[in-house]
Amino acid sequence: MCPRVPMLSGFCLAVLLWLGIATPPPSLAQQELSPPQLAKLLAQTTLTLRASEAPAGEEQPQVVVFSGVSLGRGLAVTFYWPRQDKPLRVTLTGGGQAQATVEVWDQYSGLCLLKLSRDDVPGIAVSREEVVPGQRVYSGAASGVHPPVISAGIVGGVNRVLSGSGLPPLLQCDLRTGDTSTGAAVIDTQGRLLGVLAVVDDRPGANSWAWAVPASHVQRLLRARVPGKKVVLKRRRPQLGCVMQRGPGGEVVVQRVWPRGPAERAGLRVGDQVVAADGVPVRSVYQVVSQVLRRQPGDRIVLTIRRQGKQKEVSITLGGGQVVEPARWTQALQQSPRQLRIGTLGRQIYQIQRRGTVAGEEDTLPPEARLFAEQAKRFAAYIETLRKELRQRDEQIRRQQQQIEQLQRQLEQLQRQSSRK
């Protein structure tokens, strides 16, 4: 029998857990928090951020109020387009004050990693687990010295592409939001950060969906951080390192693999048939390209391939390509800080989607379609270059053949002259 002591030994605890007599302590299994506990956690970690900026063409500055979430250790994250290197004013629940400076700014996700002027603000842990539809979530909109306004809902969908926004795939959440909800945390029932609110659909008659940038992009900010230095993460076009084509039976087949590229390093070969990308069945090359373009260099994509009748998975770490210009809505943010308000940002995105009022009809296309078209143009230009080189080689071969024929005639003439003598 196990001795009756306050703390169970590791062996006895393992036996009791195996028999189902004991429940694992919090250190072994993360416990869910009650709604009041989650509200308290959001009150401790939600920041009210204020930016004083002057719109283009105006001299009088305006104050824009939005949310942020503390990660602890003097760090915080928010959804924000910084136009100046001026510190942000921070108000904590209860009236505490601080300042925040931008340390890492991601032009793709719109997230900023902030350094606070004080290190005693509690933080939320960033989740590394996969978010699933139907998952219960909570959020809190900043309210200055007062506790944040808490909202509860569910995750309606994951990897949702908001056409015209230029943002990465988002979490679509059924949450109530307000004017200060930009940058607010979306947490699970265990109090872990799942995402940061970015856009709401506030069109008349809309169902009030809210979209959040997944926490994986927060992890990207933390990895890129260099203490004491401002880092700007520009959006880059990811590279898979191979060319695919449609096979005779409609399948997606690898036609070419770039030497020393991401696909070759992962073990992809010419002739492999791609049947799925990250578990999603694919029936066209565009479906694979679309999955790639939703990522950034350094991200992974898992391709399910069929080779010699056997199916296997290949995990590819994407390479880095050329810089992609910021989306049109982010350029609009540079013109007016009022666009930082989540409602106006939502309207701006949907105006771009419906009418193309910002930059013409081509901007109404989804970002993946525009990038795919650009990639097709580059391939066409590369093919034309190869054809030109081939024509030059053919011309060179033709000239060499003429020289050979001329030398052959001269040789025959010399042989005839030699035979006469």
C-alpha positions as CSV (number, residue, x, y, z in Angstrom):
1,M,0.0,0.0,0.0
2,C,1.1,3.6,-0.6
3,P,1.9,5.5,2.6
4,R,-0.6,8.2,3.6
5,V,1.5,11.3,3.1
6,P,0.4,14.8,1.9
7,M,2.1,14.4,-1.5
8,L,1.8,11.2,-3.5
9,S,5.0,9.7,-4.9
10,G,5.3,9.6,-8.7
11,F,4.8,5.8,-8.7
12,C,1.7,5.8,-6.5
13,L,0.1,8.7,-8.5
14,A,0.7,6.8,-11.7
15,V,-0.9,3.7,-10.3
16,L,-4.0,5.7,-9.0
17,L,-4.3,7.4,-12.4
18,W,-4.2,4.1,-14.2
19,L,-6.9,2.7,-11.9
20,G,-9.0,5.8,-12.4
21,I,-9.0,6.5,-8.7
22,A,-7.3,9.9,-8.8
23,T,-7.6,12.9,-11.1
24,P,-4.5,14.6,-12.5
25,P,-3.4,17.8,-10.8
26,P,-3.4,21.1,-12.7
27,S,0.2,20.6,-13.7
28,L,-0.8,17.4,-15.6
29,A,-4.1,18.5,-17.1
30,Q,-5.1,22.1,-17.9
31,Q,-8.3,22.9,-16.0
32,E,-11.1,24.9,-17.5
33,L,-11.9,28.2,-15.8
34,S,-15.4,29.4,-14.8
35,P,-16.9,32.4,-16.7
36,P,-16.2,34.7,-13.7
37,Q,-12.6,33.5,-13.6
38,L,-12.2,34.1,-17.3
39,A,-13.7,37.6,-16.9
40,K,-11.2,38.3,-14.1
41,L,-8.3,37.1,-16.3
42,L,-9.5,39.4,-19.2
43,A,-9.8,42.3,-16.8
44,Q,-6.2,41.8,-15.6
45,T,-4.7,41.4,-19.1
46,T,-6.8,43.6,-21.4
47,L,-5.2,47.0,-22.2
48,T,-6.8,50.2,-23.4
49,L,-4.5,51.7,-26.1
50,R,-4.7,55.2,-27.3
51,A,-2.9,56.6,-30.4
52,S,-2.8,60.3,-31.1
53,E,-2.5,60.8,-34.9
54,A,-3.4,63.4,-37.4
55,P,-5.4,62.2,-40.6
56,A,-3.9,63.1,-43.9
57,G,-4.6,66.7,-44.8
58,E,-5.5,67.7,-41.3
59,E,-3.5,69.4,-38.6
60,Q,-5.6,68.6,-35.6
61,P,-4.6,65.2,-34.1
62,Q,-7.3,62.6,-33.2
63,V,-7.2,60.0,-30.5
64,V,-8.0,56.5,-31.6
65,V,-8.9,54.0,-28.8
66,F,-8.6,50.2,-29.3
67,S,-7.7,47.1,-27.3
68,G,-4.5,45.2,-26.6
69,V,-3.7,42.1,-24.6
70,S,-0.8,41.6,-22.2
71,L,1.5,38.6,-22.7
72,G,3.4,39.1,-19.5
73,R,7.1,40.0,-19.0
74,G,6.3,43.6,-20.2
75,L,5.1,42.4,-23.7
76,A,1.7,42.9,-25.3
77,V,0.1,42.4,-28.7
78,T,-2.6,44.3,-30.7
79,F,-4.0,44.7,-34.2
80,Y,-2.6,48.1,-35.3
81,W,-1.0,49.9,-38.3
82,P,1.7,52.2,-36.8
83,R,2.2,55.3,-38.9
84,Q,4.6,57.0,-36.5
85,D,7.2,56.0,-33.9
86,K,5.3,57.7,-31.1
87,P,4.6,55.6,-28.0
88,L,1.0,54.5,-27.4
89,R,-0.7,55.4,-24.1
90,V,-1.8,52.5,-22.1
91,T,-4.5,52.3,-19.4
92,L,-4.9,49.3,-17.2
93,T,-8.1,48.1,-15.6
94,G,-8.3,50.0,-12.3
95,G,-6.5,53.1,-13.6
96,G,-2.8,52.1,-13.9
97,Q,-0.9,53.9,-16.6
98,A,1.9,52.9,-18.9
99,Q,3.4,53.5,-22.3
100,A,3.9,51.0,-25.2
101,T,6.4,51.1,-28.1
102,V,6.2,48.9,-31.2
103,E,9.0,46.2,-31.2
104,V,7.7,43.9,-34.0
105,W,5.2,44.8,-36.7
106,D,3.8,42.2,-39.1
107,Q,2.5,43.8,-42.3
108,Y,0.8,40.5,-43.3
109,S,-1.3,39.8,-40.2
110,G,-1.6,43.5,-39.0
111,L,-0.4,42.5,-35.5
112,C,2.1,44.5,-33.5
113,L,4.2,43.2,-30.6
114,L,4.5,46.0,-28.0
115,K,7.0,46.6,-25.2
116,L,5.3,48.1,-22.1
117,S,7.1,50.5,-19.8
118,R,6.3,48.3,-16.9
119,D,6.8,44.6,-16.3
120,D,4.2,43.9,-13.6
121,V,1.2,43.4,-15.8
122,P,-0.2,39.8,-15.8
123,G,-0.2,38.0,-19.1
124,I,-2.1,35.4,-21.0
125,A,-0.4,32.3,-22.3
126,V,-0.4,31.8,-26.1
127,S,-2.1,28.6,-27.2
128,R,-0.2,26.2,-29.5
129,E,-3.2,23.8,-30.0
130,E,-5.3,23.6,-33.0
131,V,-8.6,25.6,-32.9
132,V,-11.7,23.7,-33.9
133,P,-15.1,25.0,-35.0
134,G,-17.7,25.0,-32.1
135,Q,-15.0,25.7,-29.5
136,R,-16.2,28.0,-26.8
137,V,-14.4,31.4,-26.6
138,Y,-14.4,34.6,-24.7
139,S,-13.3,38.2,-25.4
140,G,-13.1,41.5,-23.7
141,A,-13.3,45.0,-25.3
142,A,-11.2,47.7,-23.7
143,S,-13.0,50.2,-21.4
144,G,-10.3,52.4,-19.9
145,V,-10.1,52.2,-16.1
146,H,-13.3,50.1,-16.0
147,P,-13.3,46.3,-16.5
148,P,-13.5,45.3,-20.2
149,V,-16.9,44.4,-21.6
150,I,-16.9,40.6,-21.8
151,S,-18.5,38.6,-24.6
152,A,-18.9,34.8,-24.9
153,G,-19.4,32.9,-28.1
154,I,-18.1,30.1,-30.3
155,V,-15.7,29.6,-33.1
156,G,-17.8,29.4,-36.2
157,G,-15.0,28.5,-38.6
158,V,-11.2,28.3,-39.0
159,N,-8.9,29.2,-41.9
160,R,-11.6,31.6,-43.2
161,V,-10.4,33.9,-46.0
162,L,-11.9,37.4,-45.9
163,S,-11.9,38.4,-49.5
164,G,-10.4,41.8,-50.2
165,S,-8.8,42.1,-46.8
166,G,-5.3,41.0,-47.6
167,L,-5.2,39.3,-44.2
168,P,-4.1,35.7,-43.5
169,P,-6.8,33.0,-42.9
170,L,-8.8,34.0,-39.9
171,L,-10.9,32.6,-37.1
172,Q,-14.5,33.4,-37.7
173,C,-16.2,33.9,-34.3
174,D,-19.7,34.5,-33.1
175,L,-18.8,37.3,-30.6
176,R,-20.3,40.7,-29.8
177,T,-17.9,43.5,-30.4
178,G,-17.7,47.3,-30.0
179,D,-15.8,50.3,-31.3
180,T,-12.7,49.4,-29.1
181,S,-12.6,45.7,-29.9
182,T,-9.8,45.9,-32.4
183,G,-6.8,44.1,-30.8
184,A,-8.8,42.3,-28.1
185,A,-8.0,38.8,-27.1
186,V,-10.0,35.7,-28.0
187,I,-9.4,33.1,-25.4
188,D,-10.5,29.5,-24.8
189,T,-12.1,28.2,-21.6
190,Q,-8.7,27.5,-20.2
191,G,-7.6,31.1,-20.5
192,R,-5.2,30.7,-23.4
193,L,-4.9,33.1,-26.2
194,L,-6.4,31.7,-29.5
195,G,-6.4,34.9,-31.5
196,V,-6.5,38.7,-31.7
197,L,-9.7,40.4,-33.0
198,A,-9.1,42.3,-36.3
199,V,-12.3,42.8,-38.3
200,V,-16.1,42.7,-37.7
201,D,-18.9,42.7,-40.3
202,D,-21.0,45.7,-39.3
203,R,-23.0,46.0,-42.5
204,P,-26.7,46.6,-42.0
205,G,-28.5,43.3,-41.4
206,A,-25.2,41.4,-40.9
207,N,-24.9,38.6,-38.4
208,S,-22.2,40.4,-36.4
209,W,-19.4,37.9,-37.2
210,A,-16.0,38.8,-35.9
211,W,-12.7,37.7,-37.4
212,A,-9.5,37.1,-35.4
213,V,-5.9,36.7,-36.4
214,P,-4.8,33.2,-35.1
215,A,-2.4,32.9,-32.3
216,S,0.2,31.3,-34.6
217,H,0.9,34.8,-35.9
218,V,1.6,36.0,-32.3
219,Q,4.1,33.2,-32.0
220,R,5.7,34.6,-35.2
221,L,6.1,38.0,-33.6
222,L,7.7,36.5,-30.5
223,R,10.2,34.5,-32.6
224,A,11.1,37.6,-34.6
225,R,11.6,39.8,-31.6
226,V,15.1,41.4,-31.0
227,P,15.0,43.3,-27.7
228,G,15.8,46.9,-28.1
229,K,15.3,46.9,-31.9
230,K,12.3,47.5,-34.0
231,V,11.6,44.7,-36.5
232,V,9.3,45.0,-39.5
233,L,8.0,41.7,-41.0
234,K,7.2,42.3,-44.6
235,R,4.8,40.0,-46.3
236,R,6.7,37.7,-48.7
237,R,5.4,35.3,-51.3
238,P,6.2,31.7,-50.1
239,Q,7.9,29.2,-52.3
240,L,7.1,25.5,-52.5
241,G,10.0,24.8,-54.8
242,C,8.2,22.7,-57.4
243,V,5.9,22.9,-60.5
244,M,2.7,20.9,-60.7
245,Q,0.4,20.1,-63.6
246,R,-2.8,18.3,-64.2
247,G,-2.3,14.7,-65.1
248,P,-4.2,12.8,-67.9
249,G,-6.7,11.5,-65.3
250,G,-7.3,14.9,-63.7
251,E,-4.8,14.2,-60.9
252,V,-2.3,16.8,-59.6
253,V,1.2,15.6,-60.5
254,V,4.6,17.0,-59.7
255,Q,6.2,18.0,-63.0
256,R,9.5,19.6,-61.8
257,V,11.3,20.0,-58.5
258,W,13.7,22.9,-58.1
259,P,17.3,21.8,-57.1
260,R,18.0,22.4,-53.4
261,G,14.5,23.9,-53.0
262,P,12.1,23.3,-50.1
263,A,10.2,20.5,-51.9
264,E,13.5,18.6,-52.8
265,R,14.8,18.9,-49.3
266,A,11.5,17.5,-48.0
267,G,11.8,14.5,-50.3
268,L,9.2,15.4,-53.0
269,R,10.0,13.8,-56.4
270,V,9.0,14.3,-60.0
271,G,5.9,12.1,-60.8
272,D,4.5,12.2,-57.2
273,Q,0.7,12.6,-57.2
274,V,-0.6,15.2,-54.7
275,V,-3.9,14.0,-53.3
276,A,-4.3,16.4,-50.3
277,A,-2.8,19.6,-48.7
278,D,-2.9,19.7,-44.9
279,G,-5.5,17.0,-45.0
280,V,-7.8,18.8,-47.5
281,P,-8.3,16.8,-50.7
282,V,-7.2,18.6,-53.9
283,R,-8.4,18.2,-57.4
284,S,-6.5,21.0,-59.1
285,V,-3.1,22.8,-59.0
286,Y,-4.8,26.0,-57.9
287,Q,-6.1,24.3,-54.7
288,V,-2.5,23.5,-53.7
289,V,-1.2,26.9,-54.7
290,S,-4.0,28.6,-52.7
291,Q,-2.9,26.6,-49.6
292,V,0.7,27.7,-50.1
293,L,-0.1,31.4,-50.7
294,R,-2.0,31.6,-47.4
295,R,1.3,31.0,-45.5
296,Q,4.5,32.8,-45.1
297,P,8.2,31.6,-45.5
298,G,9.1,29.4,-42.6
299,D,5.6,27.9,-42.3
300,R,5.0,24.2,-42.9
301,I,2.6,22.5,-45.3
302,V,1.9,18.8,-45.3
303,L,1.2,17.3,-48.7
304,T,-0.3,13.8,-49.0
305,I,1.2,12.2,-52.0
306,R,0.8,8.9,-53.8
307,R,4.1,7.3,-55.1
308,Q,4.2,3.9,-56.8
309,G,0.8,3.0,-55.4
310,K,1.7,3.9,-51.8
311,Q,0.4,6.9,-50.0
312,K,2.6,9.0,-47.6
313,E,2.9,12.5,-46.1
314,V,5.6,15.0,-46.9
315,S,6.1,18.0,-44.6
316,I,7.6,21.0,-46.5
317,T,9.0,24.1,-44.9
318,L,8.2,26.9,-47.3
319,G,11.0,29.1,-48.6
320,G,11.0,32.9,-49.0
321,G,10.3,34.8,-52.1
322,Q,9.9,38.4,-53.1
323,V,8.1,41.0,-50.9
324,V,4.4,41.5,-51.5
325,E,3.1,45.0,-51.3
326,P,0.7,45.8,-48.4
327,A,-3.0,45.2,-49.1
328,R,-5.1,48.2,-50.2
329,W,-6.9,48.4,-46.9
330,T,-3.6,48.8,-45.0
331,Q,-2.7,51.6,-47.3
332,A,-6.1,53.2,-46.4
333,L,-5.1,53.0,-42.8
334,Q,-2.1,55.2,-43.5
335,Q,-4.5,58.0,-44.7
336,S,-6.8,58.1,-41.7
337,P,-6.4,56.8,-38.1
338,R,-10.2,56.5,-38.0
339,Q,-9.8,53.4,-40.2
340,L,-8.3,51.7,-37.1
341,R,-11.7,51.5,-35.6
342,I,-13.0,48.0,-36.2
343,G,-16.3,49.1,-37.6
344,T,-14.9,51.5,-40.2
345,L,-12.3,48.9,-41.1
346,G,-15.0,46.3,-41.7
347,R,-16.9,48.7,-44.0
348,Q,-13.7,49.6,-45.9
349,I,-13.0,45.9,-46.6
350,Y,-16.4,45.2,-47.8
351,Q,-16.5,48.3,-50.0
352,I,-13.3,47.0,-51.6
353,Q,-14.9,43.6,-52.0
354,R,-18.3,44.9,-53.5
355,R,-17.4,47.9,-55.6
356,G,-13.7,48.1,-56.0
357,T,-13.8,51.7,-55.0
358,V,-10.2,51.9,-53.8
359,A,-8.1,50.6,-56.6
360,G,-10.2,49.3,-59.4
361,E,-11.9,46.0,-60.3
362,E,-8.7,44.0,-60.0
363,D,-8.7,44.5,-56.3
364,T,-12.0,42.8,-55.9
365,L,-10.3,39.5,-56.6
366,P,-9.3,37.3,-53.6
367,P,-5.6,37.8,-52.7
368,E,-4.9,34.2,-53.6
369,A,-6.3,34.7,-57.1
370,R,-4.2,37.8,-57.6
371,L,-1.0,36.1,-56.4
372,F,-1.7,33.1,-58.5
373,A,-2.1,35.3,-61.6
374,E,1.1,37.0,-60.8
375,Q,2.9,33.7,-60.4
376,A,1.4,32.5,-63.8
377,K,2.8,35.7,-65.4
378,R,6.3,34.9,-64.0
379,F,6.1,31.4,-65.3
380,A,5.0,32.6,-68.7
381,A,7.9,35.1,-68.8
382,Y,10.3,32.3,-67.8
383,I,9.0,30.0,-70.5
384,E,9.4,32.8,-73.1
385,T,13.0,33.2,-71.9
386,L,13.7,29.5,-72.4
387,R,12.2,29.6,-75.8
388,K,14.4,32.6,-76.8
389,E,17.4,30.7,-75.5
390,L,16.4,27.7,-77.5
391,R,15.9,29.8,-80.7
392,Q,19.4,31.3,-80.2
393,R,20.9,27.8,-79.8
394,D,19.1,26.6,-82.9
395,E,20.5,29.6,-84.8
396,Q,24.0,28.8,-83.5
397,I,23.7,25.2,-84.5
398,R,22.5,26.2,-88.0
399,R,25.6,28.5,-88.4
400,Q,27.9,25.8,-87.2
401,Q,26.3,23.3,-89.6
402,Q,26.9,25.8,-92.5
403,Q,30.6,26.2,-91.4
404,I,31.0,22.4,-91.4
405,E,29.5,22.1,-94.9
406,Q,31.8,24.9,-96.1
407,L,34.9,23.2,-94.6
408,Q,33.7,19.9,-96.1
409,R,33.6,21.4,-99.6
410,Q,37.1,23.0,-99.1
411,L,38.4,19.6,-98.0
412,E,37.0,17.9,-101.1
413,Q,38.5,20.5,-103.3
414,L,41.9,20.1,-101.8
415,Q,41.7,16.3,-102.2
416,R,40.8,16.7,-105.9
417,Q,43.8,19.0,-106.4
418,S,46.1,16.6,-104.6
419,S,45.0,13.7,-106.8
420,R,45.7,15.6,-110.0
421,K,49.3,16.2,-108.9
